[in-house]
Amino acid sequence: MVEGVFILMKDTIMRQAALVVPAPLLPILAAVVSSTAILVFAPVTMMFLTWFERKIVARFQDRLGPNRVGPFGLLQPIADGIKMILKEDIIPVGADRWVHHLTPVLAVVPVLALFLVLPFGRGMVAADLNVGVLFFLGVSGVQTPLVIAAGWGSHSKFSVLGSMRAAAQILSYELPMVLVIVAVVMASGSMSTSAIVDAQASGWYVLTPWGAAGALIFLLAATAESNRTPFDMAEAESELVAGFHTEYTGFKFALFQMAEFLSAFAAGGLAVTVFFGGWHGPAFLPSWAWFVLKMYAVFFVLVWFRATLPRFRIDQLLAVAWKFLFPMSLLVIASAAAWTVLDRVPALIVSLVLLLGGWWLGSAVLLREFAAMNKPRSFARAG
């Protein structure tokens, strides 16, 4: 009963609707019901994620975190939301008013669409597309022009610089993310998120050498794409005030924050889907509970990154993408191919040689690059 509670609720709604709604409109109504569930789930999740992150970071820093509004500070996100709504909407002189108004809203829409193809449980996917992974990656790429528009429409040098950094960062880290997903598609033989989860019924991909390396690369790339520490150079307050959303106040700023948190959470959902077995887990919990718990576990790792690691410089950040993660993602594809074609023992040997050798060589190249970046430079005196 607990396993199929959400499916039962949807079936009940559809049976009642079938009495009054014409049959050709029922598929559209089913899509509306699923989309409404996501529209309710996403804002509630975002509010809880802000509380969750602040409490976890506070524990890392020997603080209490939110503790005044509601028990354990649980109502703090609601208080923050009310504060954001009541704040004045300030538009800079010379800004493009239409772009300034529309960009925060448009930043949230594609993030909400990402949840449509995530299989939250057995038979619980809003849009079971046969190209679900491609849909996820394509929609997540929409944020690049939106970030550029947000910076350009603000008529601010800090915002434009932040948007250019964000665009370079997103494009750089999207490539290794896509390549490790290619390895998953090769292993599963499908781009459907449901089929990829079903292919892991006998073993999660993260338990293979190529899957472990791919999961690590994916998490690093997802952290960078979500503009989260240590890859949040697009919002470096010590250099760019707040990056591309410097000139956005009140509810517009809240929408950007919502898009950022939900983007990280959706990326965690895709990581769970393609590497951590999706909704598969011991039978003492329903499948949807396993999926949500795994998503929060991945998000906890992202929070752990934020509380632990210092911020990269922009040149270091791009060097990590192009000189380490990109070559490693190609080796992950080669390792996945060997794992698919060869017997287990030869495949294990080939995978370990490729991945460990690539990791050692890439680390050496990256450390040498960082040393060259940090080397003091001498300048000739004028005259």
N, C-alpha and C positions, 0 to 999 in steps of 0.2 A: 504493500500500500504506500509506504513512504517512498519507495523507489520511483513509482510512476505518478506521484501526486500532481506534478505540474502538467504532465501529459493528460491526466484525468481531468484536470481543471479546464484545459483547452478543449478536450473532446466534449465536455459538458456544455461549454459555451457554443461550440459549433453545432451540437445537436439542437440546442434551443434556437440558434439563429437559423438553422435549416427550415424551421417551421414558417418563417416569415421572409427570409431572404431568397431570391431566385438562385437556382443551382449554378448558373454561370458566374455569379458573384461570390460564391463561397470560397474559391481559392484566394481571391483578393482579400476577403474578410479574414481568412486564416493568416495571411501575411501581416495584416493590420494588427491582429491579436498578438502575434509573435513580436512585432516591432514595438507595440505598446509595452509589452513586458520588458523589453530591453530599455526603452525610454524611462521606465520606472526604476529598473535595476541600476542603470548607470549613474544618475545623480546621487542616489542613496549610497552606492558604493564609493563614489568620489568623496562624499562627506566623511564616510568612515575611514577611508584611506588617509585623509589629512590628519584625522585624530590618531590613527595607527602610526603614521610616520613620525608625528611629533612626540608621541609617547616613547617610541623605540629610540629615536635620536636622543631624547632626554635621558633615557637610561644609559646610553653610551656615554653621555657627557655628565653623568652623576647629577641629574636634575629630576624634577618630578613631572614636567610637562603639563599639559592642560589638566587642571584639577578643581577649578572654581565653578564652572557652569555644569550642573547636573552631576550625578554620581560618576566618579572617576573622570570627570571632564567630558563625558560622552556627548553632552549637548553643546560643546564649544563650536563644532562646525555649523550648527544652526545659528548661533550668535554671530559667527563670522559672516554667514550668508546674509543675515539681516543687515549687518554693518555695510557689506558691499553694496547691497541694493540701495541703501539710504545715502551713500556717498555721492558727491556731485560729479557729474559727467563733464570733464574738461576736455575740450578739443583745441589743440594748439593753433595759433594763427598761421595761416598758410597751408594747413593740412588739407588733404583731400577728404572732405566730409563723408562722401559715400563709402570710400574705401575704409575710412576710420570706423564707420558704423558697422559695415558688413563683415569685415575680416574676423572679428572675434566670434561671430555667429557661425561663419563658414568654417572656422577652425574646429568647431565641435562636431559638426555634422558628419564628416568622414570618419572621425574617431568612433562615433556611435555605430556607424555602418560596419566597423570591424567586427563587432560582436555578433553580427548576423551569421557568420560562417563558422563560429566556434562551437564545437559539440560539447555542451555543458553536461551532458549525461547520455545514457543509452537512449537513442532516439530523440534527443533534445537539441536539435540544431534548427535555427529559424530558417536558414536558406541552405539546404544541402546541395551546393553546387558541385559539379564535377571538376571545376577549376577553382575550388575554394581558396587554396593557398595563393594562387595567382591573383584572385580578387583581393585578398588581404594585403598582399604586397603592393598591388596597384593603387588601392585606396589609400594606404599609408603614405605613398609617395606624393599624394596631393598636397601634403603639408608644406612641401618646399616652396611652390609659388605663393601659398598663403602667407608664409613667414616673410618672404620678400615683399609682398604687398603690404603687410602690417608695418614693416619698417619704412618702406617708401611713402606710404600714406600718412605717416606721422610728421613729416617735414622736420626731421631731427637727425643730426649727424650721428648721434649715439645709436639711434634706432636703425639707421641704414647700415652702419658698421656691424651691428648685432645681427641684422637679417642676412648680410653677406656671409658672416661667419657661420650662421646657422645653416644656410644653403650649402656651403662647402662641406660642412660637417655631415649633414644628412646624406648628401650625394656620396661622400667618401665611405661612410659606414653602411650605406645601403647595399653596396656591391658585395662585401663579404657575407652579409646577412642573406642575400639572395642565393649566393653560391652554396652555402651550407644547406639551404632549403632544397637546392637542386639535388644534393646528395640524398636527402630524405625521399624525394620523389623517385630517385633511381631505385632506392631500396624497397619502397612500398609499391612502386608501379602505378601510382595514381597521384593526382593533384587534389583529390577530394579530402577534406579534413576528416570526414567520417571514415573513409577507407584507410587513411594513414593510422588512425587510432585502432581500427580493426586489425591492421597488419602487426600491431604491437601486442596482440593478445598473448603471444607466446614469449615475449620478452621486449622490454623497453629498449629503444635505440640508444639511450644514454648509457646503457650497460655494455655497449660495444666500444672499441677504441675510437672509431670515427665518430660515433654518436656523442661520446664524452667531449672530444675536441670540438665538434660542431656545436654542442650545447653551450660550451664556454664562449666560443666566438659569437654565437647568436646573442647571448646575454650581454656581452660587451658592446656589440653593435646596437642592440636595442636600447641600452643605457645611453649611448651617444645620440641615437635618433630621437630619444625622448628629452634631450637636453638636461640630463640629470648628472649630478656630481659622480665621478670626477671629470665628466665631459661637458660641463655646462658653460663652455666658453662663450656661447652666444648670449649668456645672461650674466657675464662676469661683472658683479657690482663694483669691484675695485677698478675696473677699466671703462665699463660701458653703462654704468648706473643700473639698468635692468635689461639691457639689450633691446631686442626688437619691440618689446611691449613697454618701453619706458614711459611713453606718453599716454598709456591707457589706464584709466582710473575706474574705481567702483566696480560695477557689474561686468564691464568689458574685461577688466583685469581678471575677475573671477572666472570668466569663460575661458580665457587662455590657460588659467591654472587647471580648470576642469579638463581641458583638452590634453594638457601635459600628464596629469595623473592617470586619466583613462587610457591614454596612449601607452603608458608604461604598463598598466594593468592588462590591456589587450595583448601587448607583446608577450607578457608573462603567460597569457592564455594560449598564444600560438606556440610558445616554447613548451608548455605542458602537452599540447596536442601533438607536436612533431617529435619530441624527444623523451618525454616523461610518461608516455603511455596514456595520455588523455584521461578519460574517466575510469580506466581500469584500476582496480584495487581490491583488497580483501572484502568479502561480502558482508562484514558486520556494519558497513556504512553504505548508504545508497550511492550510486555512481555520480550523481550531481554533487554530492558532498565531497567526494574524493577530488573531483575536478576543481571545485572552489578552494579546497584546502591546498591543493598544489599551486593554484594561482597565487594565493596569499604567501605561500612559502617562497615562490620566485620573487614576489614583490618585496618580501623581507630581505632577500639577498641584495636587491637594488637599494633598499634603505641602508643596509649594512655597508655597501659601497660608499654611500653618501656620508655616513658617520665616521668612516675609517680613512678613506683615501684623500690626499690633497688634489687640488685641481691641476690639470695639465695646462701647459701653455698651448697656444693654438698651433704652433709649428710642431710641437711634440705630438699633439692630438692627431694631426693629419699624417705624421710619420708612422704612428702606430697603425693607422688604417691601411696605408698603402705599402708599407715596408714590412709589416708583420702579419696582420689579419688577412689581407688579400692573398699573399702566397700560401698561408696556412689553410685558407678556405679551398684553394685549388688542391692541396694535398688531401683535404678531407674528402673531396670528390673522388680522387684517385683511390683512397683507402676504402671508401664505400663501394666503388666498383670492384676492387679486389675481394671485399667481403661478400659481395653478391655472386661473383663468378667462381672463386676458388673454394676449396675445402677449408674447414675451420682453422686447422693448424697453419697451413701456408698463408691463409688470409690474415691470421693474427700476426705472423712474423712480418709480412709485408706492411701491414698497417702500423705496427710499432716502429719499424725502421723508417717509414715515411714520416710519421707524425713526430716521433721523438727527434729524428734528424732535422726535420724542418723547424721544430720548436727551438732546438739548440742553435741552428744556423741563424734563424730569424732573430732570436734574442741577442746573439752576438752582433748582428748588423744593427739592431735597434739601439743597443747600448753604445756602440761606436758612434751612431748618429747623434744620440743624446749628448755624448761627451763632446762632439764637435760643436753642437749647439751651445753648450755651456762654456766653451773655451773663451777666455777673455780676448777681446779684439783690440788691436793697437791702431790708433788713428794718427796719420801724419799731421804735423803742425802746419797751419796755414802760414805762408810767408817764409 
